[in-house]
Structures are given as C-alpha cells and as structure tokens.
Amino acid sequence: GVLVEVNCESDFVARTDDFGALAADIAGEVAASDPADVAALMAQSYSKDSSMKIEDLLKSKIAKVGENMSIARFAKFTTSGRVESYIHHGAQLGVLIELGCTPESIASSEEVAELGRDLAMQIAAADPRYIRREDVSQADIDKERDIQRARALGEGKPEKIVDKVVDGRMGKFYEEICLLEQPFIKENSMKVEELVKQKASKAGGAVNVVRFVRFKVGDTQAAE
C-alpha cells in the first residue's frame, strides 16, 4: 500500500481531475519502486516515459497549470498480512494501516478486510499517536504526568494522594493517544483492542496492528 501527499497552491487546482491523476500517478511510481525518500523519488525515471524523471513530470505539470506543486511525503507498506487505507472526503486526510495476520490466510477474509477499513477510519477520526501504551515515549509520559501533577496540586489535592490522582488520570491520557485503548468510533462501549480480538476470532486466527501513518495536508507530523 502507498499513501502520498502532493501539494499545490490552491483548492481549485487540488480539486481538478488532472491533479488527482498526478497524485495517483506518483503513488503508482512509489508502489512500483522503492525510493528511500522524496529526493530519491524525484530523481528516478518516470515509468511511462523513461526519458523523463519524476522531477521533470512535476515541472511539466507546473508549467501547464501555472501553479507550484511539490511532493511532501509518502509511505509504502509491504506485508504478508493486510494493508488497508482510508481517504477522507476532499482527499486532504489519508490513512494507511498494516495488519499482521496469523495464519496469513485470514488476511484475505472479509472480517480482516472490514477490520482494516474500520481501523483506518478510526485513525482518521481519532488521531492516535501510538498503537499501544507500551509504545508511548518516556518523554511524553513524563510531560503528561507533570501536567496532571500540577493540575492536581492546583485543585488543592493533598500532596500525599497526588501521585494516585495522577495515576488515575493517566488512563485517560493513554485512551486518547493509543489506538488500541480508544473507544471504537462506531460503538463507544467497545475499545479498539476488543474489536480487533472480536474480528480476529471470527476470521479464525490472530490479528495485530503492525503500523500506521496518518497524513493531513500541511501537517508534517504523521503518527506511526
């Protein structure tokens, strides 16, 4: 699977079929090759015209439209499990997710396909930064604990119980930033982790979330 962000200067151009076709074309080039980064992608030959590099393709489109364009970033997932994607209406927000499947045969099941689509939509809507709480950086944990400690003290909580108050509030923090701990957007009484287990059981195996990226146009930070 490939997710790519291509930028231009106006919404008018972004909504044109030509620009959409260009973005799809670039995604196809990433899928067909394995560029290390945007610079490497720009320097490689265009598969539909070997006399032209991707950089030349972009320049030709800029000359035609009269508006600057650039490839901001891309992600490519190759897996023996399953890759699913979600592009929000307007194509300014996109998600790519990889699921690991045991046995691999369940990757083609409708249950896993539906799970992948639901999780991609979950990531688009709820913007998690991590898959599970074990992935959260110590720096983020320390920062949040400091915030919650200052909040508790500001509320007049006794010093001797502040740490317990902070521990209790950290659960909400993990629920907000960790995909598996978030309430499922289609059924708030169920956590995403429960959804994964439920779908995996119906498919006859085990499923785990390996990685994901979430691209929002103009936002250089992508969750993973």
C-alpha positions as CSV (number, residue, x, y, z in Angstrom):
1,G,0.0,0.0,0.0
2,V,1.1,3.6,-0.7
3,L,0.0,6.9,0.7
4,V,1.3,10.1,-0.8
5,E,0.8,13.8,-0.1
6,V,1.2,16.1,-3.2
7,N,0.7,19.8,-2.6
8,C,-0.3,22.7,-4.8
9,E,-1.2,26.3,-4.1
10,S,-5.0,26.5,-4.5
11,D,-8.0,24.4,-3.7
12,F,-9.2,25.0,-7.3
13,V,-6.2,23.1,-8.7
14,A,-6.4,20.4,-6.0
15,R,-9.9,19.6,-7.0
16,T,-9.1,19.1,-10.7
17,D,-9.0,15.7,-12.3
18,D,-5.6,16.4,-13.6
19,F,-4.1,17.0,-10.2
20,G,-5.8,13.9,-8.8
21,A,-4.4,11.9,-11.7
22,L,-0.9,13.3,-11.0
23,A,-1.1,12.2,-7.3
24,A,-2.4,8.7,-8.3
25,D,0.4,8.5,-10.9
26,I,3.1,9.4,-8.3
27,A,1.6,6.8,-5.8
28,G,1.9,4.3,-8.6
29,E,5.6,5.2,-9.1
30,V,6.2,4.7,-5.4
31,A,4.4,1.4,-5.4
32,A,6.4,0.1,-8.4
33,S,9.8,1.1,-7.0
34,D,11.3,1.5,-3.5
35,P,12.6,5.1,-3.2
36,A,14.3,5.9,0.1
37,D,12.8,9.4,0.3
38,V,11.2,12.2,-1.7
39,A,14.6,13.3,-3.2
40,A,15.2,9.7,-4.4
41,L,11.7,9.6,-5.9
42,M,12.2,12.8,-7.7
43,A,15.5,11.6,-9.2
44,Q,14.1,8.3,-10.6
45,S,12.9,7.7,-14.1
46,Y,9.2,8.0,-14.9
47,S,8.0,4.5,-15.8
48,K,5.6,5.8,-18.5
49,D,8.4,7.8,-20.2
50,S,12.0,6.8,-19.5
51,S,13.4,10.0,-21.0
52,M,11.7,11.9,-18.1
53,K,12.4,11.8,-14.4
54,I,9.7,12.3,-11.8
55,E,11.1,15.8,-11.2
56,D,10.5,16.5,-14.9
57,L,7.0,15.2,-14.7
58,L,6.3,17.6,-11.9
59,K,7.8,20.5,-13.7
60,S,5.7,19.8,-16.8
61,K,2.6,19.9,-14.7
62,I,3.6,23.1,-13.0
63,A,4.3,24.7,-16.4
64,K,0.9,23.5,-17.7
65,V,-1.1,24.7,-14.7
66,G,1.0,27.8,-13.8
67,E,1.0,26.9,-10.1
68,N,3.7,25.4,-7.9
69,M,3.4,21.8,-6.9
70,S,5.5,19.5,-4.6
71,I,5.7,16.0,-3.3
72,A,5.6,16.5,0.5
73,R,6.0,12.9,1.7
74,F,4.9,9.3,1.1
75,A,4.7,6.0,2.9
76,K,4.8,2.5,1.5
77,F,3.9,-0.7,3.4
78,T,4.7,-4.2,2.0
79,T,3.4,-7.1,4.1
80,S,2.4,-10.7,4.1
81,G,-0.6,-9.6,6.2
82,R,-3.0,-6.9,5.0
83,V,-2.8,-3.3,4.1
84,E,-5.9,-1.0,4.1
85,S,-6.4,2.7,3.5
86,Y,-8.9,5.4,4.0
87,I,-9.0,8.8,2.2
88,H,-11.4,11.3,3.7
89,H,-13.8,13.2,1.5
90,G,-11.8,16.0,-0.2
91,A,-8.6,14.0,-0.1
92,Q,-6.9,16.2,2.5
93,L,-6.7,13.4,5.1
94,G,-5.5,9.9,4.5
95,V,-4.5,6.8,6.5
96,L,-2.5,3.7,5.7
97,I,-2.5,0.8,8.1
98,E,-0.8,-2.6,8.2
99,L,-2.3,-5.6,10.0
100,G,-0.3,-8.8,10.8
101,C,-2.3,-12.0,10.5
102,T,-1.8,-15.5,11.9
103,P,-2.3,-17.6,9.9
104,E,-1.5,-15.5,6.9
105,S,-4.5,-17.0,5.1
106,I,-7.0,-14.9,7.2
107,A,-5.6,-11.7,5.6
108,S,-7.9,-12.2,2.7
109,S,-11.0,-12.8,4.8
110,E,-13.9,-10.3,4.8
111,E,-13.6,-9.9,8.6
112,V,-10.0,-8.7,8.4
113,A,-10.8,-6.5,5.4
114,E,-13.6,-4.9,7.4
115,L,-11.4,-4.5,10.4
116,G,-8.7,-2.8,8.4
117,R,-11.2,-0.3,6.9
118,D,-12.7,0.4,10.3
119,L,-9.3,0.9,11.9
120,A,-8.2,3.3,9.1
121,M,-11.4,5.3,9.7
122,Q,-10.7,5.3,13.5
123,I,-7.2,6.7,13.0
124,A,-8.5,9.4,10.6
125,A,-11.2,10.4,13.1
126,A,-9.5,10.0,16.5
127,D,-5.9,10.8,15.5
128,P,-4.0,8.3,17.8
129,R,-0.2,8.8,18.1
130,Y,0.7,5.3,19.1
131,I,-0.6,1.8,18.7
132,R,-0.4,0.7,22.4
133,R,0.6,2.3,25.7
134,E,3.9,0.3,25.7
135,D,4.9,2.4,22.6
136,V,4.4,5.8,24.2
137,S,7.8,7.6,24.7
138,Q,9.0,8.2,28.2
139,A,9.3,11.9,27.3
140,D,5.5,12.1,26.5
141,I,4.7,10.1,29.7
142,D,6.8,12.4,31.9
143,K,5.4,15.5,30.3
144,E,1.8,14.4,30.9
145,R,2.5,13.3,34.4
146,D,3.9,16.8,35.1
147,I,0.8,18.4,33.7
148,Q,-1.5,16.2,35.7
149,R,0.5,16.7,38.9
150,A,0.4,20.5,38.5
151,R,-3.3,20.3,37.8
152,A,-4.0,18.1,40.9
153,L,-2.0,20.4,43.1
154,G,-3.8,23.4,41.6
155,E,-7.1,21.8,42.6
156,G,-5.9,21.6,46.2
157,K,-5.4,17.8,46.3
158,P,-3.2,16.8,49.3
159,E,0.4,16.1,48.4
160,K,0.2,12.6,49.8
161,I,-2.5,11.5,47.3
162,V,-1.4,13.5,44.3
163,D,0.6,10.5,42.8
164,K,-2.5,8.3,43.0
165,V,-4.6,11.0,41.4
166,V,-2.1,11.3,38.6
167,D,-2.0,7.6,38.1
168,G,-5.8,7.6,37.7
169,R,-5.8,10.4,35.1
170,M,-3.0,8.8,33.0
171,G,-5.6,6.2,31.9
172,K,-7.5,8.9,30.1
173,F,-4.2,10.1,28.5
174,Y,-3.5,6.6,27.1
175,E,-7.1,6.3,25.9
176,E,-6.7,9.4,23.9
177,I,-3.4,8.7,22.2
178,C,-3.2,4.9,21.9
179,L,-5.2,3.3,19.1
180,L,-6.0,0.1,20.9
181,E,-7.2,1.9,24.0
182,Q,-9.5,4.3,22.2
183,P,-13.3,3.8,22.2
184,F,-14.4,2.4,18.8
185,I,-16.0,5.3,16.9
186,K,-18.8,3.1,15.7
187,E,-19.5,1.6,19.1
188,N,-18.3,3.7,22.1
189,S,-18.9,0.9,24.6
190,M,-16.2,-1.2,22.9
191,K,-12.4,-0.4,22.9
192,V,-10.5,-0.9,19.6
193,E,-8.5,-3.7,21.2
194,E,-11.7,-5.6,21.8
195,L,-12.8,-5.0,18.2
196,V,-9.5,-6.4,16.9
197,K,-9.9,-9.6,19.0
198,Q,-13.5,-10.0,18.0
199,K,-12.8,-9.8,14.3
200,A,-9.7,-12.0,14.5
201,S,-11.7,-14.6,16.3
202,K,-14.4,-14.6,13.6
203,A,-11.7,-14.9,11.0
204,G,-10.2,-17.9,12.8
205,G,-6.9,-16.5,13.9
206,A,-5.0,-13.6,15.4
207,V,-4.5,-10.1,14.2
208,N,-2.2,-7.3,15.4
209,V,-1.7,-3.8,14.3
210,V,1.8,-3.5,13.0
211,R,2.0,0.2,12.0
212,F,0.0,3.1,10.5
213,V,0.5,6.6,9.1
214,R,-1.9,9.4,9.1
215,F,-1.3,12.3,6.6
216,K,-3.2,15.5,6.8
217,V,-2.3,18.1,4.1
218,G,0.0,20.7,5.5
219,D,0.7,18.8,8.7
220,T,4.3,17.4,8.8
221,Q,3.7,15.2,11.8
222,A,2.5,11.7,11.0
223,A,1.6,9.2,13.7
224,E,3.2,5.8,13.5
